[in-house]
Amino acid sequence: MGDLLLAYYGDDFTGSTDVLESLSLNGVPTVLFLETPDAEDLERFGDARAVGIAGTSRGMSPGEMEEALPPAFGALDTLDPEIVQYKVCSTFDSSTEVGSIGRAIDVGQRRFDSPFVPVVVATPSLEPRGRYVAFGNLFATVGGTTYRLDRHPTMRRHPVTPMTEADLTRHLGEQTDRGIGLLDVRRIDGNDGEALSRELEAVVEGNEIVVFDGLDHDHQRKVGRLIWERALDHEGGPLFSASSSGLDYALSRHWRDAGVVPEPDPPRPVEAVDRILVMSGSASPVNRDQIDWALEHGFEGIRLDTPGLLDPDAAPEARGEAVAAALDVLAEGGSPLLYSVRGPDDEAVERTVERAAELGIEETRVGARLGDEQGRITREILDGTPVERVCVAGGDTSGHVAPHLDVFALEFLAPVGAGSPLCRAASRTTAFDGLELALKGGQVQTDHEAADFFGAVRDGGVRP
């Protein structure tokens, strides 16, 4: 595979589809692999100019990351891209114990020895849920209001990686000993061309990691140019970055301006279907509102017995009940929506945590156990009756469900909500090859006022 602009590893599945969407919409043919591809896999998608591997490192300990990331980075390096990206969530979900972005940088730098590591998280292109960085502090918009991340209604109380520090340089500094600098908004606003390049050089001097501010599309354009020029100037291998899709929007904006990629065609509409299957594992209030909307608009809700699914003795019965209920809904022509939790205040959260403690399951492993069971349920439903289109809600849940369907790659089909497109799946199981699949992050929503994400998936996406 030649002429590859970028290769990336996503720290969760929905974050990986975020990059797939951002590049595809901007004229960069992209394929996302859900496992390390072999030569035959790469040949099937030989026209791609960007390649991703979806991972689950956002939920890993530093020790687990040390095991999982080196072979993934090695596989990306062999593709000979100009840039290798460790894709992080746009809300920088991480801590010293779980999903450490600092540890990922340490592992990446041992492989790539990049002259510096750009950290681009500002993503105004995600409006109406834009992400902005000012003087190193990350802000995120939800429900029309923009919050500093340590005051964000969801992220400040995230059950695994609560964000108590919005300053990315300080937050990242807890996770790595490498020097961290900041190219702040004053330098980006006040300079361009060679002058801005000199400002970057001044920040890189003495710092191995550089965080970039960004508030608007002009900042994106400038940052994209800076990073691409540094990548082309670096002769020792790819430039390594730990960034959200903010990097990909910035680069693709520059690539289009510079004629590296052509202007993209508008995304083609996808036909609506009569029924879909939804498997939800997100506890976010945004996802709760979307469940509420769906149940008011023709979807049939099926609550999963999460304490039962955690118990090895009770799990087969709990799975069987869920599968049978979903098959009944599908047989009647309806769309089943199976969910483990309905918002952060759902009593099921406390009951599930209590049952996990009784079973001796660490709280940090509950999500993985439930996600695996949700994957089993999804597979059994689809084995029982063919469904053309499936939506999985929750980044960690998506990472556990997709492997149960033997899905090994995704291509972009249509936009639904920024960062969670409708995709066409390539599966090693013939029955699932070509399945239309949306992997939705908990915070993701359409740009409509209504909380209609699941309805938009059923209808074929949000039209441009």
GIDA-V123794 format. One line per field, one symbol per residue. phi: phi as a letter, one per 40 degrees, with the letter a starting at -180 (. if undefined). psi: psi as a letter, one per 30 degrees, with the letter a starting at -180 (. if undefined). burial: # if it has 9 or more other ideal C-beta (glycine too) atoms within 8 Angstrom, else .. A space follows every 50 residues. Layout:
# GIDA-V123794
phi = ???
psi = ???
burial = ???
This chain:
# GIDA-V123794
phi = .bfccababccacccccdcdcccccbgbdbbbccaccbccccccbcccba bbbcbbccbccdcccccccdcccccccccgccbbbccbccbfdaaccbgc cccccdcccccbfccabcbbbcacccdcbcbbbbfgccbbcafgbbbccc bcccccbdcbbcccbcccccccccbacccbbbccccccccaafccccccc dcccdgbcbbcbcabacccddccdcdccccccccbchccbbbaccdcccc ccccdcccgcbccccccccbccbcabbbbbbcbccccdcccdccccbgcb cbcccccccccdccddccccccccccccccccgcbcbcacabgccccccc cccccccccgccdcbcdccccccccccdccccccacbcbbbbbhccddcc cdcccfcbabbcbacbbdgbccbbcbbccdcbcgdcbbbbcdccaccccc cbdccccccghccc
psi = jlhkekklkkfleeeefeeeeeeefggjkkkjkglklaeeeeefhffkfk klkkagffglleeeefeeeeeeeeeeeffhlekkkjklkfghjllffkhj eeeeeeeeffefhkfljkjjfkiffgkghlkkkkhfkkkkkkhfkkkkef gkfeefgkfeikjfjfjeeeeeffflfkkklkjlfeeeefllbeeeeeee eeeejfkfkkkklkfafeeeeeeeeeeeeeeefjfgalkkkjlafeeeee eeeeeeefgellkllkkklkklleklkkjkgkgleeeeeeeeeeffhflj kjkkieeeffjeefeeeeeeeeeeeeeeeefggljkjkkfkilfgkffee eeeeeeeefgkkeffeeeeeeeeeeeeeeeeffekkkfkkkkkkeeeeff eeffggkflkkkekkdkjfilklkkkkfjeffjfkkkkjklefkllglel igeeeeeefglkk.
burial = ...#########################.#####..#...##..#..### ##########.#.###.###.######.#.###############..### #########.##.#.############.######.#######....#### .#.###.#.####..#.######.##.#.######.##..#....##### ..##..#.#######...#############..#...############# ######....#..#..#..#..#.#####################...## ##.########..##..##.###.###.##...###########.#.##. #######...#....#################....#.############ ###########################....##.############.... ########.###..
